[in-house]
Amino acid sequence: MTPYGKVAQAAIASMSLLAERYSESLPVRLNSREIAERRKLSQAIVAKVLTTLSQSGLVTGAPGPGGGYALARPPQQITLQQVVSPFDRLEDTLVCPFGEGWCGNGPQCPLHEQLDSLRSQVTSFLQQTTLAKFSPAEPTGPAAEATS
């Protein structure tokens, strides 16, 4: 379950694969077809996502044989917030169920405080989580959680 749309999810899926393959010494490039196949996504969506991420400075692209996309920076320097923000704004996805303009323009809906808390938690998660979570060198599991 995610609070953002399918294009933002495709961006995270694409970037997570690039993070899994990241190597500072020997950059691995993947094209949109390879990413789409490995993540079971539409190639058209992946191509669109990669173009936008390239314009945002999060990936670099190289044309031709052996070309493709790679992370522009190490995975630990790219947050999920940076990946998601070109595609979705969290404020637009966690809104009052009574409709736009309800909360803040009169009495708050019964879910206002819980939605506000959820929005805050998701924002913190996106800002604090980097693509290093997808990197092979990132420790995972109970031992890693005990040290964080």
C-alpha contacts under 8 A as a table, 3 or more apart, distances in Angstrom:
res1	aa1	res2	aa2	distance
2	T	5	G	7.79
3	P	90	L	7.19
3	P	93	T	6.21
3	P	94	L	6.97
3	P	122	V	7.99
4	Y	8	A	6.29
4	Y	9	Q	7.03
4	Y	84	V	7.98
4	Y	88	D	6.27
4	Y	89	R	7.84
4	Y	90	L	6.86
4	Y	93	T	6.29
5	G	8	A	5.48
5	G	9	Q	6.29
5	G	88	D	6.87
6	K	9	Q	4.92
6	K	10	A	6.09
7	V	10	A	4.96
7	V	11	A	6.22
7	V	45	I	7.02
7	V	49	V	7.14
7	V	87	F	6.61
8	A	11	A	4.90
8	A	12	I	6.36
8	A	83	V	7.52
8	A	84	V	5.22
8	A	87	F	5.45
8	A	88	D	6.43
9	Q	12	I	5.14
9	Q	13	A	6.14
9	Q	84	V	7.79
10	A	13	A	4.96
10	A	14	S	5.98
10	A	41	L	7.20
10	A	45	I	7.33
10	A	46	V	6.66
10	A	49	V	7.26
11	A	14	S	5.14
11	A	15	M	6.01
11	A	46	V	7.35
11	A	49	V	5.77
11	A	50	L	7.54
11	A	83	V	6.50
11	A	84	V	6.94
12	I	15	M	5.12
12	I	16	S	5.82
12	I	80	L	7.20
12	I	83	V	6.48
12	I	84	V	7.17
13	A	16	S	5.17
13	A	17	L	6.43
13	A	39	R	6.62
14	S	17	L	5.36
14	S	18	L	6.49
14	S	35	I	6.20
14	S	36	A	7.79
14	S	39	R	7.30
14	S	46	V	7.06
14	S	50	L	7.95
15	M	18	L	4.98
15	M	19	A	6.07
15	M	71	L	7.61
15	M	83	V	7.74
15	M	131	L	7.50
16	S	19	A	4.92
16	S	20	E	6.14
16	S	131	L	6.32
16	S	134	F	5.63
16	S	135	S	7.90
17	L	20	E	4.97
17	L	21	R	6.38
17	L	35	I	7.19
17	L	39	R	7.95
17	L	134	F	7.58
18	L	21	R	5.16
18	L	22	Y	5.92
18	L	29	R	7.85
18	L	30	L	7.45
18	L	69	Y	7.87
18	L	70	A	6.07
18	L	71	L	6.31
19	A	22	Y	4.91
19	A	71	L	7.05
19	A	75	P	5.72
19	A	131	L	6.08
19	A	132	A	6.88
19	A	134	F	5.87
19	A	135	S	5.33
20	E	134	F	5.51
20	E	135	S	4.57
20	E	136	P	6.01
21	R	28	V	6.27
21	R	135	S	7.46
22	Y	27	P	6.45
22	Y	28	V	6.37
22	Y	70	A	7.42
22	Y	71	L	7.12
22	Y	74	P	7.49
22	Y	75	P	7.51
22	Y	135	S	7.26
23	S	26	L	5.35
23	S	27	P	5.25
23	S	28	V	6.78
24	E	27	P	6.03
24	E	74	P	7.28
27	P	70	A	6.88
28	V	70	A	6.38
29	R	66	G	7.34
29	R	67	G	6.20
29	R	68	G	4.84
29	R	69	Y	4.84
29	R	70	A	4.99
30	L	34	E	6.08
30	L	35	I	6.52
30	L	67	G	7.23
30	L	68	G	4.70
30	L	69	Y	5.22
30	L	70	A	6.81
31	N	34	E	5.42
31	N	35	I	6.38
31	N	67	G	6.93
31	N	68	G	4.12
31	N	69	Y	5.89
32	S	35	I	5.14
32	S	36	A	5.93
32	S	43	Q	6.00
32	S	46	V	5.71
32	S	47	A	5.36
32	S	50	L	7.55
32	S	68	G	7.30
32	S	69	Y	7.90
33	R	36	A	5.08
33	R	37	E	6.11
33	R	43	Q	5.59
33	R	46	V	7.94
34	E	37	E	5.24
34	E	38	R	6.15
35	I	38	R	5.21
35	I	39	R	5.98
35	I	41	L	7.85
35	I	43	Q	7.88
35	I	46	V	7.29
36	A	39	R	5.31
36	A	40	K	5.48
36	A	41	L	4.57
36	A	42	S	5.81
36	A	43	Q	5.08
36	A	46	V	6.18
37	E	40	K	5.01
37	E	41	L	6.51
37	E	43	Q	7.79
38	R	41	L	7.91
41	L	45	I	7.35
41	L	46	V	7.02
42	S	45	I	5.34
42	S	46	V	6.34
43	Q	46	V	5.00
43	Q	47	A	5.99
44	A	47	A	5.16
44	A	48	K	6.23
45	I	48	K	5.08
45	I	49	V	6.04
46	V	49	V	5.00
46	V	50	L	6.03
47	A	50	L	5.20
47	A	51	T	6.20
48	K	51	T	5.22
48	K	52	T	6.36
49	V	52	T	5.22
49	V	53	L	6.09
50	L	53	L	4.94
50	L	54	S	5.90
50	L	59	V	7.37
50	L	69	Y	7.66
51	T	54	S	5.07
51	T	55	Q	6.27
52	T	55	Q	5.05
52	T	56	S	6.20
52	T	86	P	7.32
53	L	56	S	4.87
53	L	57	G	6.27
53	L	58	L	5.37
53	L	59	V	5.88
53	L	83	V	7.35
53	L	86	P	7.70
54	S	57	G	5.07
54	S	58	L	5.75
54	S	59	V	4.79
54	S	60	T	5.74
54	S	61	G	7.00
55	Q	58	L	7.72
56	S	59	V	7.85
56	S	86	P	7.65
57	G	60	T	7.17
57	G	72	A	6.66
58	L	71	L	6.12
58	L	72	A	5.19
58	L	73	R	6.98
58	L	78	I	7.48
58	L	83	V	7.69
59	V	69	Y	6.30
59	V	70	A	5.47
59	V	71	L	4.38
59	V	72	A	4.45
59	V	73	R	7.67
60	T	69	Y	5.56
60	T	70	A	5.53
60	T	71	L	6.25
60	T	72	A	5.37
61	G	67	G	7.13
61	G	68	G	5.47
61	G	69	Y	4.45
61	G	70	A	6.66
62	A	67	G	4.62
62	A	68	G	5.25
62	A	69	Y	6.52
63	P	66	G	7.87
63	P	67	G	4.86
63	P	68	G	6.31
64	G	67	G	5.11
64	G	68	G	7.80
71	L	74	P	6.80
71	L	75	P	7.36
73	R	77	Q	6.30
73	R	78	I	7.06
74	P	77	Q	5.55
74	P	78	I	7.15
75	P	78	I	5.47
75	P	130	T	6.50
75	P	131	L	4.61
75	P	132	A	4.71
75	P	135	S	7.11
76	Q	79	T	7.49
76	Q	130	T	5.34
76	Q	131	L	5.82
76	Q	132	A	4.68
77	Q	130	T	6.72
77	Q	131	L	7.68
78	I	82	Q	6.58
78	I	83	V	7.58
78	I	130	T	5.39
78	I	131	L	5.91
79	T	82	Q	5.28
79	T	83	V	6.63
79	T	126	L	6.60
79	T	127	Q	5.91
79	T	128	Q	6.71
79	T	129	T	5.60
79	T	130	T	4.09
79	T	131	L	6.21
80	L	83	V	4.94
80	L	84	V	6.05
80	L	126	L	4.88
80	L	127	Q	6.47
80	L	128	Q	7.89
80	L	129	T	5.97
80	L	130	T	5.79
80	L	131	L	6.83
81	Q	84	V	5.19
81	Q	85	S	5.75
81	Q	123	T	7.64
81	Q	126	L	4.64
81	Q	127	Q	5.19
82	Q	85	S	5.51
82	Q	86	P	7.43
82	Q	127	Q	7.93
83	V	86	P	6.85
84	V	87	F	5.64
84	V	88	D	6.01
84	V	89	R	7.89
85	S	88	D	5.34
85	S	89	R	5.99
88	D	92	D	7.58
88	D	93	T	7.86
89	R	92	D	5.48
89	R	93	T	6.89
90	L	93	T	5.18
90	L	94	L	6.33
90	L	119	R	7.20
90	L	123	T	7.56
91	E	94	L	5.82
91	E	95	V	6.80
91	E	119	R	7.61
92	D	95	V	6.23
94	L	115	L	6.72
94	L	119	R	6.57
95	V	99	G	7.39
95	V	100	E	7.25
95	V	115	L	7.53
96	C	99	G	5.56
96	C	100	E	6.64
96	C	102	W	6.99
96	C	103	C	6.72
96	C	109	C	7.14
96	C	111	L	7.51
96	C	112	H	6.78
96	C	115	L	7.70
98	F	102	W	6.36
98	F	109	C	7.09
99	G	102	W	6.02
100	E	103	C	7.86
101	G	104	G	6.89
101	G	105	N	6.19
102	W	105	N	5.65
102	W	106	G	6.75
102	W	107	P	7.64
102	W	108	Q	7.00
102	W	109	C	7.36
103	C	106	G	6.38
103	C	107	P	6.48
103	C	108	Q	4.62
103	C	109	C	6.21
103	C	112	H	7.14
104	G	107	P	7.23
104	G	108	Q	6.62
105	N	108	Q	8.00
108	Q	111	L	7.98
108	Q	112	H	6.07
109	C	112	H	5.38
110	P	113	E	7.70
111	L	114	Q	5.43
111	L	115	L	6.01
112	H	115	L	5.23
112	H	116	D	5.98
113	E	116	D	5.02
113	E	117	S	6.11
114	Q	117	S	5.05
114	Q	118	L	6.09
115	L	118	L	4.96
115	L	119	R	6.01
116	D	119	R	5.10
116	D	120	S	6.21
117	S	120	S	5.06
117	S	121	Q	6.21
118	L	121	Q	5.07
118	L	122	V	6.12
119	R	122	V	5.23
119	R	123	T	6.04
120	S	123	T	5.13
120	S	124	S	6.20
121	Q	124	S	5.17
121	Q	125	F	6.13
122	V	125	F	4.97
122	V	126	L	6.14
123	T	126	L	5.22
123	T	127	Q	6.11
124	S	127	Q	5.12
124	S	128	Q	5.94
125	F	128	Q	5.30
125	F	129	T	5.83
126	L	129	T	5.48
126	L	130	T	7.94
127	Q	130	T	7.82
129	T	133	K	7.35
130	T	133	K	6.19
131	L	134	F	5.56
131	L	135	S	6.87
132	A	135	S	4.83
132	A	137	A	7.86
132	A	138	E	5.99
133	K	138	E	5.75
133	K	140	T	7.99
134	F	138	E	7.02
135	S	138	E	5.42
136	P	139	P	7.83
139	P	144	A	5.56
140	T	143	A	7.22
140	T	144	A	5.20
140	T	145	E	7.18
141	G	144	A	5.52
141	G	145	E	6.34
142	P	145	E	5.06
142	P	146	A	6.18
143	A	146	A	5.20
143	A	147	T	6.68
144	A	147	T	5.32
144	A	148	S	6.48
145	E	148	S	5.24
